Amino acid sequence: MLVDDHAALAEATAEFLRFSGLDVRTALDGKEALALAKAFRPQLVLCDLRLRDASGLEVVQALETTLDPKQVIFALHTAMTEAEVRSFESQADVQIISKPLTESKLKKLLDELHTKTSS
């Protein structure tokens, strides 16, 4: 599941994920993400850090109560600089992926998902 409040960017990223073989659903805000997660039951949640209606961290924390964190990879997706990401990572217990999403970043997430769901 991809959560991003910039519709064009969300669709472009979703297409990249689909091209990589994933079944992707998109949500354009936190409220939509919570409703979608209940119906879709994603294994990977890639959420923009800065949404219009909530912070991505708040959305991920809410999703962790709905989804089984042992079966889901949660990652925040952001345009922050590497220094900002490192500073934020020390405050949050979630992966931070800098934009744009690249094949190597996606491969790392998928490898982690495979490891988590194989255990």
C-alpha positions as a Markdown table, in Angstrom:
| # | Residue | x | y | z |
|---|---|---|---|---|
| 1 | Met | 0.0 | 0.0 | 0.0 |
| 2 | Leu | 1.3 | 3.4 | -0.9 |
| 3 | Val | 0.1 | 6.6 | 0.9 |
| 4 | Asp | 1.0 | 9.9 | -0.6 |
| 5 | Asp | -1.1 | 13.1 | -0.9 |
| 6 | His | 0.4 | 14.1 | -4.2 |
| 7 | Ala | -1.8 | 12.2 | -6.6 |
| 8 | Ala | 0.6 | 12.4 | -9.6 |
| 9 | Leu | 3.6 | 11.2 | -7.6 |
| 10 | Ala | 1.5 | 8.5 | -5.9 |
| 11 | Glu | 0.4 | 7.1 | -9.3 |
| 12 | Ala | 3.9 | 7.3 | -10.7 |
| 13 | Thr | 5.3 | 5.4 | -7.7 |
| 14 | Ala | 2.5 | 2.9 | -7.8 |
| 15 | Glu | 3.2 | 2.2 | -11.4 |
| 16 | Phe | 6.9 | 1.6 | -10.5 |
| 17 | Leu | 5.8 | -0.8 | -7.8 |
| 18 | Arg | 3.4 | -2.6 | -10.1 |
| 19 | Phe | 6.1 | -2.9 | -12.8 |
| 20 | Ser | 8.1 | -4.7 | -10.0 |
| 21 | Gly | 5.3 | -7.2 | -9.7 |
| 22 | Leu | 3.5 | -5.9 | -6.7 |
| 23 | Asp | -0.3 | -5.5 | -6.2 |
| 24 | Val | -0.5 | -1.9 | -5.2 |
| 25 | Arg | -3.4 | 0.2 | -3.7 |
| 26 | Thr | -3.0 | 3.9 | -3.1 |
| 27 | Ala | -4.4 | 6.2 | -0.5 |
| 28 | Leu | -4.2 | 10.0 | -0.7 |
| 29 | Asp | -4.4 | 10.7 | 3.0 |
| 30 | Gly | -4.2 | 9.1 | 6.4 |
| 31 | Lys | -7.9 | 8.5 | 6.8 |
| 32 | Glu | -8.1 | 6.8 | 3.5 |
| 33 | Ala | -5.0 | 4.7 | 4.4 |
| 34 | Leu | -6.7 | 3.4 | 7.5 |
| 35 | Ala | -9.8 | 2.4 | 5.7 |
| 36 | Leu | -7.9 | 0.8 | 2.8 |
| 37 | Ala | -5.6 | -1.2 | 5.1 |
| 38 | Lys | -8.6 | -2.9 | 6.7 |
| 39 | Ala | -9.9 | -4.0 | 3.3 |
| 40 | Phe | -6.6 | -4.6 | 1.5 |
| 41 | Arg | -4.4 | -6.1 | 4.3 |
| 42 | Pro | -1.1 | -5.0 | 2.8 |
| 43 | Gln | 2.3 | -6.6 | 3.5 |
| 44 | Leu | 4.2 | -3.4 | 2.7 |
| 45 | Val | 3.2 | 0.1 | 3.6 |
| 46 | Leu | 5.1 | 2.9 | 2.1 |
| 47 | Cys | 3.8 | 6.2 | 3.5 |
| 48 | Asp | 4.8 | 9.7 | 2.7 |
| 49 | Leu | 6.2 | 11.4 | 5.9 |
| 50 | Arg | 4.3 | 14.7 | 5.4 |
| 51 | Leu | 0.7 | 14.2 | 4.6 |
| 52 | Arg | -1.9 | 17.0 | 4.6 |
| 53 | Asp | -4.1 | 15.4 | 7.3 |
| 54 | Ala | -1.5 | 13.8 | 9.5 |
| 55 | Ser | 2.2 | 12.9 | 9.7 |
| 56 | Gly | 3.2 | 9.7 | 8.1 |
| 57 | Leu | 4.5 | 8.5 | 11.4 |
| 58 | Glu | 1.1 | 9.0 | 13.0 |
| 59 | Val | -0.5 | 7.0 | 10.1 |
| 60 | Val | 2.0 | 4.2 | 10.5 |
| 61 | Gln | 1.5 | 4.1 | 14.2 |
| 62 | Ala | -2.3 | 3.8 | 13.7 |
| 63 | Leu | -1.8 | 1.1 | 11.0 |
| 64 | Glu | 0.4 | -0.9 | 13.4 |
| 65 | Thr | -2.7 | -1.3 | 15.6 |
| 66 | Thr | -4.8 | -2.5 | 12.7 |
| 67 | Leu | -2.2 | -4.7 | 10.9 |
| 68 | Asp | 0.1 | -7.4 | 12.3 |
| 69 | Pro | 3.5 | -5.7 | 12.5 |
| 70 | Lys | 5.2 | -9.1 | 12.3 |
| 71 | Gln | 3.7 | -9.6 | 8.8 |
| 72 | Val | 4.1 | -6.0 | 7.5 |
| 73 | Ile | 7.0 | -3.8 | 6.5 |
| 74 | Phe | 6.3 | -0.2 | 7.3 |
| 75 | Ala | 8.4 | 2.5 | 5.7 |
| 76 | Leu | 8.2 | 6.3 | 5.5 |
| 77 | His | 8.9 | 7.8 | 2.2 |
| 78 | Thr | 10.3 | 11.4 | 2.2 |
| 79 | Ala | 12.0 | 14.1 | 0.2 |
| 80 | Met | 14.1 | 15.1 | 3.3 |
| 81 | Thr | 17.8 | 15.3 | 2.9 |
| 82 | Glu | 20.0 | 12.5 | 4.1 |
| 83 | Ala | 21.0 | 14.5 | 7.3 |
| 84 | Glu | 17.3 | 15.1 | 8.1 |
| 85 | Val | 16.5 | 11.4 | 7.6 |
| 86 | Arg | 19.3 | 10.4 | 10.0 |
| 87 | Ser | 18.0 | 12.8 | 12.6 |
| 88 | Phe | 14.4 | 11.6 | 12.2 |
| 89 | Glu | 15.4 | 7.9 | 12.2 |
| 90 | Ser | 16.9 | 8.4 | 15.7 |
| 91 | Gln | 13.5 | 9.5 | 16.9 |
| 92 | Ala | 11.3 | 7.0 | 15.1 |
| 93 | Asp | 11.2 | 3.2 | 15.1 |
| 94 | Val | 10.5 | 2.9 | 11.4 |
| 95 | Gln | 12.4 | 2.8 | 8.2 |
| 96 | Ile | 12.9 | 6.0 | 6.3 |
| 97 | Ile | 13.2 | 5.8 | 2.5 |
| 98 | Ser | 14.3 | 8.9 | 0.6 |
| 99 | Lys | 12.6 | 9.9 | -2.6 |
| 100 | Pro | 12.7 | 9.0 | -5.3 |
| 101 | Leu | 12.1 | 5.3 | -4.8 |
| 102 | Thr | 14.8 | 3.4 | -6.8 |
| 103 | Glu | 15.1 | -0.2 | -7.8 |
| 104 | Ser | 17.7 | -0.8 | -5.1 |
| 105 | Lys | 15.6 | 0.7 | -2.4 |
| 106 | Leu | 12.6 | -1.3 | -3.4 |
| 107 | Lys | 14.7 | -4.5 | -3.6 |
| 108 | Lys | 15.9 | -3.9 | 0.0 |
| 109 | Leu | 12.2 | -3.5 | 1.2 |
| 110 | Leu | 11.2 | -6.6 | -0.7 |
| 111 | Asp | 14.1 | -8.7 | 0.6 |
| 112 | Glu | 13.1 | -7.6 | 4.2 |
| 113 | Leu | 9.5 | -8.5 | 3.5 |
| 114 | His | 10.5 | -11.9 | 2.2 |
| 115 | Thr | 12.6 | -12.5 | 5.2 |
| 116 | Lys | 9.8 | -11.4 | 7.6 |
| 117 | Thr | 7.1 | -13.5 | 6.0 |
| 118 | Ser | 9.3 | -16.6 | 5.6 |
| 119 | Ser | 10.0 | -16.7 | 9.4 |
